[in-house]
Amino acid sequence: MDISSREIKIIQTSTQLTFSDIVGAWKARWGINRMNYKVEPGLYSVGSPASNSPVMVTANYKMSFDMLRKELIGLDAWILVLDTKGINVWCAAGKGTFGTKELLNRIAIVQLEKVVSHRTVIVPQLGAPGISAHEVLKYSGFKVLYGPVKAKDIKEFINSGMKASTEMRTVRFNTYDRLVLTPVELVSTFKVSLIIFGILFLLNLIGVGPFGLIDFYAYMGAVIVGCVLTPVLLPWIPGRAFAWKGWLVGFIWAVIVNVFNGWPEAPQYSLLRALGYLLILPSVSAFFAMNFTGSSTFTSFSGVLKEMRIAVPAIIISIFLGIVLILVNSFIKL
């Protein structure tokens, strides 16, 4: 390097992930310390980069940073880490923290023009919505090149002369991609579920109920349907709206619960309770399935807002009616 790290702060990093890195990623997947799982913004070096080595831009969400650096084994490169408040590239681009202003700000802070002789930065394709390439060029003199969708393709992208194949440009959201996002969706339901169970416990204490084992596994099944099963089966469930997909699978689950408890031949509980399940369980699944829209490539921001305007009132009304039926069932057995 032509410039020492004493003049400009450059942080050396490795392409090898440690056991701590792996455990940290696992914890973040489960929502543990998720919002604090980040690295210091700034300029990092991998290997022994020179002034003509490529500069790759990423977010300071540590999982994004780690996924990039582990794919750079055998390369000498620079990594410019933006301050995205610990949010990944894709989400930060939508929120504006992985954006033109922050990229320009970070280029200036690290004095990138003094570190490299070229004037090119490689931005991940999923960060493109947040970056205005012509503004970056106008105000910093650096040209923005959009790299591949996946970090695993970055080495091939660089070795091919910064050329991306159609495959590299294709955004895929396969079963595995969806499955790895479900743990944090499940964890996010924990507080809501505790509140619900607390309310049911209080209702039992005052004699409205009883709410027992059937209610517990029926509700938990609806949660799993919305948070796990619907995302995994997403492309194969009829319909476009996430709420509808979750409702449809949730309805099947509600029917299974009722059949499992003897309906229609020898039911273990009343008709009102059975109808209550058919109203509540699909709506619970629909609500949690709808939350997955923020993690997917299947819909746009405007599409999410449109779906919520329709789905949320319908979910609230359906759950309310179902609860009314179950409460009435506590006093009138039908």
N, C-alpha and C positions, 0 to 999 in steps of 0.2 A: 504493500500500500504506500501511496505517496504522502499520506498524511497520518499523523500519529493519533492514537485514541486519547492522548492527553489534550489535544487541541479540539477535537470533536469527539463527543462521547459515542463510542461504538462498542456494543455488547457482543462478545463472542458467544455463540451457541453451537450446540452439537446436533447432528442428525440422528443420534441415538436416543430413544426414549428410555427413561429410567423406570424402575418399578413404581416410584412415586408418581410419575407422569401417568402411568397406566391406571393406577388406583384413583388418581385425581379425576381422570376422564370418566371412570366408572361412577364415581360419586356424583359428578356433574350430570351424567345421564339420569341419575335417580333424584336429581334436584337438590342434592346435598351441597351447600356452599356454592350453588350455581352462579349467583350474581357476583360473587367475588373471585370467580375462577378466571383470572386474567393475568396478563404480563404487562410489564412497563412499556408504554409507547416509546418509539425511538428507532434507531438504526442498529440492526444486528448483522453480524457477519457469520457466514457458514464456510468452513474450510479456510482458505487463504485468498480471499477475493482481491482483485486488482482494480484499477480505475476503469477498466473496460468490462468488468464482470456485470452480469445482469442484476437488475434491482426488481424485486418482487414485492408487491404491496399486499398486506393482509390486515386483519383485525386483531385487537389485543385480547380477544376471547382466547384463552389458552388452548382450547381444543382446536380452533382454527389455526393458530400458530404452530401447534405440534403436528397437525396433519400436513402442513406445508413443509416444515423443516425436515421431517423424517423421509420425505420424498426427494430430498436434495443430496442424498448420499453420493459422494464422488464428484460433486460440483463445488466450485468456488463461487459464492453468490452473496448478494446483499438482500436483507429482508427489511423493508420499511413497514413498521407496525403503527397503524393509526389508532388514535384513542376513540374506540367505539363504545366506551363505558362497559366493556366486558360482554358485548353482544357480537354474535357471529356475523360474517360478511353479508350473507343474504338478508338477514333481518335488519342489520344495521344500515344497509343500503336503502331499505324501505323506510326506516325511521329517520334517515338523514345523517346519522353519526358516521357512517362510512360514505363520506360525501366529498364534493369538490373543495369546500372550504377547509375541511380537516386535512385533506391531502395536500393542499397548498400550504397550509400552516405547518404540517409536519416536514415537508420538503425544506421549508425555510428554517425551521428549528434545528434540524440536523445538518444544515448547510450541505445538502446533497450535491450541489454543483461543484463543491470543493473536493468531494469524495470520488466522484466518477467523471470520466472524460466524455462519456456519451450523454445524451439527453433523452433517455427512454425509461419509462417505468412500466412494469407488467402488472396489470390489475386483473384480478380474477373475474371471469365473465359474470358470475352471480353478483358482483359488485357494480356492474355497469349501470343499473338504474340510478345509483347515487352519484355517479361521476360524469361531469360534463367535460369531455376530452378537449374541446376547443378552448374552454376557459382555463384549464390547467396549462395548456400550451401557451396561451396568451399571457398569463400572469407569472408563469414560472419558467417557461422555455422548455419544459419537459413534455415529450410526446407520450401519450397514453396508448399502450398496446393491451388489448384484452386477451388474456390467457385462456386456457381451457376451463371447463366447468369443474373437473375433478383435479385435485392436487396431484394425484397419481400420474397424470399425464404431463405434468409440468416439465419433466426432464426431456421427454420426447419432443415437446413443444420447442424447447430451447435448442436442442440438438438439430432440429429440422429448420433452423433459421427463423424462429419465431412464427412458424406457419402452423395453423391449427387445422386438423382434419375435420370432416363433418361429424365424425364420432366424438371428437373432443368438444364440439360445440353443442352436442345434443344433451339436453337436460333430461335425466332419467330419474324416476322416483319409484324404484322397484320395491318388492316386498320387504327385502332386508332394510332398505332405507327407511321405510315406514315403521318397521318393527322396532328399530333402535330408538325411535322417538317416543314410543309408548310408555316407557318407565316414568319419564317426567310427567306425562299426562296423568298417570295413575297417582303419583305422589301429590299432584295438585288437587286431587279430589279428597285428600285425607282430611283437611280441615272442614270441608263441607260435610263430609260423611260423619265426622265427630259431632257436628251441630245437629244433624238429622237424628243420629242415635241418641243424643242427649234429649231432644224433644220427645222421641218415642219413649224414652225411659221415664220422663216426667208424666207423660200421658198414662203410662202404666201405673205410676204411683197414685194418680187421682182416679184410677179405675176405668179410664177410657182405653179399651184394648181387649184382651192383651195383645201386645205386639211381641212376637217370639221368633223362633228359628226360621220359619217360612219367610217372614218379612225380611229377616237378615239376609238369607242367601238369595232371595228374589232381588233385593236391592243391589247386593254386591255383584250378582250376575249381570244386572243392567249396566252397572258401572264398567265392568270388564268388556261387555259388548260395545259400549260407546268409546272406551279409551283404547282398547286393544283389537277386538275382533273386527270392528268396522274399519279402522285404518288398514289393517292387514288385508282385508278382503275388498278394499275400496274400489278397484277397477271392475270388479265382477258384480257388485251390488247395483241393481237397476236404479236409474235416476241420476241427477246431477248434483243436487243440493246435499251437503253433508248431513244436515239435520234429517232430511228424508231418508237417507241411507241408514243412519243410526236408528231412526224410528222403525224402519222396516225390519231390521235385524232384531231390534228390541221387542217388536211385536211378536216375532217368532219365539223369542225367549219367554215372553209373558204367556204365550199359549203353552209352551213346554212346562212352565211352572204350574199352570192350572191342570194340565193333563197328568203331570207327575203326582198331583194331589187329588186324583180321582175323577176329574171332570172328563166327560159329562156323566159317566156311569155311576160312580159312588163318591161324590165330592166330600172332601174333609172340611170344607168351609162353605159359606153361603154364596149365593149368586151375586150379592152386592160386593162382596170382597173380591170375587173373581173378576167382575167388571172393573173394580177399582184397580186391580193389577193391570188389566188391559189398557187402562188410561194412564197409569203412573209409569210403569216400567219402560214402555217404548219412549215416553217423553224424557225420562232420565237418560236413556241411551242417546236420544237425539241431541240433547243438550251437550253431553260430553263429546259426541262425535263432531258437533258443530265447532267446538273449541279447537279441533285439529286443523281447521282451515288455515290457521296461522303458521302451521308447520309444513304445508304442502305446496306443490306447484300446480294443483288442480283448479285453483280459482284465483281471481284477482281481488284487489282490495274493494273495488266497487261491488263485485259479486258477493263478497262477504257481508257488506253492509245491507245489500238488498235481501240476502237470505235471512239475516238477523231480524230485519223489520217484519218479516213474515213469520219466521219460526219462533222467535222468543214469545210473542203474545200467545201463539197456539200452544206452546209448551206449558206456559204458566196456567192457562185455562184448563188444559187437560189434566195437569197434576192437581190443580185445585179441585176439579170435579171428582177425580179419583179419591182424593183424601176425604172429601165430603161423603162419598159412598162408603168408604171404610169406617168412618166415624159413625155414620148412621147405622151401619151394620153392628156396631157395638151395642146398640139399643134395640134394633129391630132385626130379627133373624129372618132372612128371606133366602 
